[in-house]
Amino acid sequence: MFLRVTALAALVLVPSQAFARWSEARTNHFIIYSEQSPEVLRKYASDLERFDSGVRAVRQMKDPPPTSTSRVTLFVLRDSGVVQNVTGIGGIAGVYFGRASGATSFASGEPKRNRWDLDGRTVIFHEYLHHLMLQDAAKAYPTWMTEGYAEFFAPAEFLADGSVEFGEPPDYRGAELRLLRGMTLPDMLGGIYHQTTGQEWVSQYSRGWLLAHYLAFEPSRRGQASKYIDLIQKGVPALDAAKQAFGDLRQLDRELEKYHERDTLPTRIIPASMIKIGPSKSAHCRKTKKPSFRSG
């Protein structure tokens, strides 16, 4: 389950003895506190920067110099149980709190147990994509698109040659991804939420991922997502914008079903030459005292 809120709730402090030695890593986009060894933390921080650079390459986003509030402060905790104790939120592996004074995140440091597991780092990737999209204040994205694109980027793979791969299916979605039950395509594209059930709402993650994936790789649909967003920004109702941008929505739905039935789907690899994490963006680690978790 993903959870994104806009203000820090009251946090439950974990006793000091629950924490051993803490390290801090600072990069252009993150301030990270963790009990991981400096070597492990440096790799963790480097992967976060590689993710940031890869996403910016795909989305053609600028990378302005960091400010006092632009970095995400991330606490990498021992496991999901500690994350839940600290935040007071049950059933999560990670969480993102957006604040005007600077975003804060908490994530489990446990590695994935299998391909269907949802680990804290994947949650952070999902939420960081929201963080980047929110920086585009000139555009308002519909829910299926914010969640679908976050799911597109979240299962990122970091390859040995320094490249980053996007587009792997979010296998942690399980049955939601296999069955695609929930909202109809017109309702999802039109943002129609009359008496929406929980299953229908969550389907924007799975069906949203599939549609985002299809639009990204299908040559005949190139440019249609941008047209859809541009029409919405001009005040065209979302459903009308979808019909103008995508044409016959029943045809799009049929194409999407065929795409879903394929044995393999394409991915996009951003080569190492396009991943910009030079000296100014590398992680600098140092020992630090136990961080203070505060409400805000």
C-alpha positions in Angstrom: 0.0 0.0 0.0 1.2 3.5 -0.8 0.4 6.4 1.3 1.0 10.1 0.6 0.0 12.8 3.0 0.6 16.5 3.0 1.5 17.2 6.6 3.4 15.4 9.3 1.2 13.7 11.9 2.3 13.4 15.5 5.2 10.9 15.6 5.8 8.2 18.2 9.4 8.4 19.3 11.3 5.1 19.5 13.5 4.6 22.5 17.1 5.5 22.0 18.4 2.0 22.6 16.5 0.8 19.6 19.0 2.6 17.4 22.7 1.8 17.1 25.1 4.0 15.1 23.6 6.4 12.7 25.2 7.8 9.5 24.2 10.8 7.5 24.5 11.1 3.7 23.9 14.3 1.7 23.4 14.5 -2.0 21.9 17.2 -4.3 18.4 15.9 -3.7 18.4 14.0 -0.4 19.5 14.2 3.2 19.5 10.6 4.5 19.8 9.3 8.0 20.3 5.6 8.5 21.8 2.9 10.7 23.3 1.3 7.6 27.1 1.2 7.4 28.6 4.2 5.6 29.4 1.9 2.6 25.9 0.6 2.3 24.4 4.0 2.8 26.7 5.5 0.2 25.4 2.9 -2.3 21.8 3.6 -1.3 22.2 7.3 -1.7 23.9 6.8 -5.1 21.0 4.7 -6.3 18.6 7.5 -5.3 20.6 10.0 -7.3 20.7 7.6 -10.3 17.0 7.3 -10.0 16.5 11.0 -10.0 18.8 11.5 -13.0 17.1 8.7 -14.9 13.7 10.1 -14.3 14.8 13.6 -15.4 16.3 12.1 -18.6 13.0 10.4 -19.5 10.8 13.3 -18.5 13.2 15.9 -19.9 13.1 17.7 -16.6 15.6 20.5 -15.7 17.7 20.0 -12.5 18.0 23.4 -10.8 20.6 23.9 -8.0 19.4 22.6 -4.6 17.8 25.0 -2.1 17.3 24.8 1.7 13.9 23.2 1.1 14.2 21.3 -2.1 16.0 18.2 -0.6 14.0 15.3 0.7 15.0 14.3 4.2 14.8 10.5 4.4 15.1 8.3 7.4 16.0 4.7 6.5 14.8 2.6 9.4 15.5 -1.0 10.4 12.3 -2.6 9.1 8.6 -1.9 8.4 7.7 -2.3 12.1 9.9 0.5 13.1 8.5 2.7 10.3 5.0 2.0 11.6 6.0 2.7 15.2 7.7 6.0 14.3 4.9 7.3 12.1 1.9 5.8 13.9 0.6 4.5 10.5 0.0 0.8 10.2 0.7 -1.5 7.2 3.3 0.5 5.4 6.9 0.0 4.3 7.5 3.7 3.7 5.8 7.1 3.7 6.2 10.6 2.2 5.2 13.8 3.9 5.2 16.9 1.8 5.8 20.2 3.6 6.5 23.8 2.5 9.6 23.6 4.7 10.9 20.5 3.0 9.6 17.0 2.3 10.3 14.2 4.8 10.1 10.4 4.2 10.5 7.3 6.3 11.4 3.9 4.7 12.2 0.4 5.8 15.7 -0.6 5.0 14.8 -4.3 4.6 15.7 -5.7 1.2 13.1 -7.4 -1.0 12.3 -11.0 -0.1 11.0 -11.8 -3.6 9.8 -10.1 -6.8 6.3 -9.7 -5.3 7.5 -8.0 -2.2 7.0 -4.2 -1.7 10.1 -2.8 0.0 10.7 0.6 1.4 13.0 1.8 -1.4 10.3 1.1 -4.0 7.8 3.1 -2.0 10.3 6.0 -1.9 10.8 5.8 -5.6 7.0 5.9 -6.1 6.6 8.9 -3.8 9.7 10.7 -5.2 8.1 10.6 -8.6 5.1 12.4 -7.0 7.6 14.8 -5.5 9.1 15.6 -8.9 5.7 15.9 -10.6 4.6 18.4 -7.9 7.5 20.6 -8.9 5.7 21.2 -12.2 3.3 23.7 -10.7 2.1 24.7 -14.2 0.3 21.4 -14.7 -2.4 19.5 -12.9 -2.2 15.8 -13.6 -5.2 13.5 -13.2 -5.0 10.8 -10.5 -4.5 7.9 -12.8 -1.6 9.6 -14.4 0.2 10.6 -11.2 -0.2 7.0 -9.9 0.3 5.3 -13.2 3.6 7.1 -13.9 4.8 6.6 -10.3 4.2 2.9 -10.8 6.0 3.0 -14.1 9.2 4.4 -12.5 9.1 2.8 -9.0 10.3 -0.8 -9.9 13.6 0.7 -11.3 16.5 -1.6 -12.0 20.1 -0.4 -11.5 22.3 -2.3 -14.0 25.9 -3.2 -13.5 27.1 -0.9 -16.3 25.7 2.1 -14.6 22.5 2.4 -16.6 19.0 2.5 -15.2 16.0 0.5 -16.5 12.4 1.6 -16.2 9.1 -0.1 -17.2 9.3 -3.4 -15.3 5.8 -4.4 -14.0 5.0 -3.6 -10.4 4.7 -7.2 -9.4 3.8 -6.2 -5.8 0.4 -5.2 -7.2 -0.4 -8.9 -7.5 -4.0 -9.7 -8.5 -4.7 -6.0 -9.2 -2.2 -6.1 -12.0 -3.3 -9.5 -13.4 -7.1 -8.9 -13.3 -7.4 -5.1 -13.9 -10.7 -5.0 -12.1 -12.1 -1.6 -11.0 -12.7 1.6 -12.8 -13.7 1.6 -16.5 -11.3 3.4 -18.8 -13.6 6.3 -19.5 -14.2 6.9 -15.8 -10.5 6.7 -15.1 -9.6 9.1 -17.9 -12.4 11.4 -17.1 -11.8 11.4 -13.3 -15.4 10.3 -12.7 -15.6 9.2 -9.0 -19.3 8.9 -8.3 -19.7 6.3 -5.5 -16.2 5.0 -6.3 -15.3 1.8 -4.4 -11.9 1.2 -2.8 -11.2 -1.4 -5.5 -12.0 1.1 -8.2 -9.8 3.7 -6.7 -6.8 1.4 -6.3 -7.3 0.2 -9.9 -5.9 3.6 -11.0 -2.5 2.3 -9.9 -2.6 -0.9 -11.9 -4.7 0.1 -14.9 -3.0 3.5 -14.7 0.4 1.8 -14.9 -0.7 -0.3 -17.9 -2.0 2.8 -19.8 1.1 4.8 -19.0 3.3 2.0 -20.2 1.3 1.5 -23.4 1.3 5.2 -24.2 5.0 5.4 -23.6 5.9 2.5 -26.0 3.2 2.4 -28.7 4.3 4.4 -31.7 0.8 5.1 -33.0 -0.1 6.8 -29.7 3.0 9.0 -29.5 2.2 12.5 -28.3 -1.3 11.7 -27.2 -0.7 11.8 -23.5 0.8 15.3 -23.8 -2.2 16.5 -25.9 -4.5 15.1 -23.2 -2.7 17.0 -20.5 -2.5 20.2 -22.5 -6.3 20.1 -23.2 -7.0 19.7 -19.5 -4.8 22.7 -18.7 -6.8 24.7 -21.2 -10.0 23.9 -19.2 -11.4 21.1 -21.3 -13.2 18.5 -19.1 -11.0 15.5 -18.6 -13.3 13.0 -20.4 -13.7 15.3 -23.4 -9.9 15.9 -23.4 -9.4 12.1 -23.5 -11.7 11.7 -26.4 -10.0 14.5 -28.4 -6.5 13.1 -27.6 -7.0 9.4 -27.8 -10.0 9.1 -30.2 -12.4 6.2 -29.7 -12.0 5.1 -26.1 -13.5 1.7 -26.8 -10.8 1.1 -29.3 -8.1 2.3 -26.8 -9.6 -0.1 -24.3 -9.4 -3.0 -26.7 -5.8 -2.2 -27.5 -5.0 -2.0 -23.9 -6.5 -5.4 -23.2 -4.3 -6.9 -26.0 -1.3 -5.2 -24.6 -2.0 -6.6 -21.2 -2.2 -10.1 -22.6 1.3 -10.0 -24.1 3.9 -12.3 -22.7 6.6 -9.6 -22.5 6.5 -5.9 -22.5 9.3 -3.4 -23.5 11.3 -1.5 -21.0 13.5 1.6 -21.4 17.1 1.7 -20.4 18.8 5.0 -19.7 22.5 4.5 -20.5 25.1 5.4 -18.0 26.3 8.2 -20.2 23.0 10.0 -19.5 23.0 9.4 -15.8 24.5 12.5 -14.3 25.7 11.9 -10.7 29.1 13.6 -10.8 31.2 14.6 -7.7 28.7 17.3 -6.7 25.9 14.7 -6.5 27.8 11.8 -4.9 26.9 10.8 -1.4 29.2 12.2 1.4 28.7 10.1 4.5 29.5 10.9 8.1 28.7 9.5 11.5 25.9 11.4 13.3 23.9 11.2 16.5 20.5 9.7 16.6 18.2 12.0 14.6 15.2 13.6 16.3 11.8 12.8 14.9 9.5 15.7 15.2 5.9 16.5 14.3 5.3 19.4 12.0 
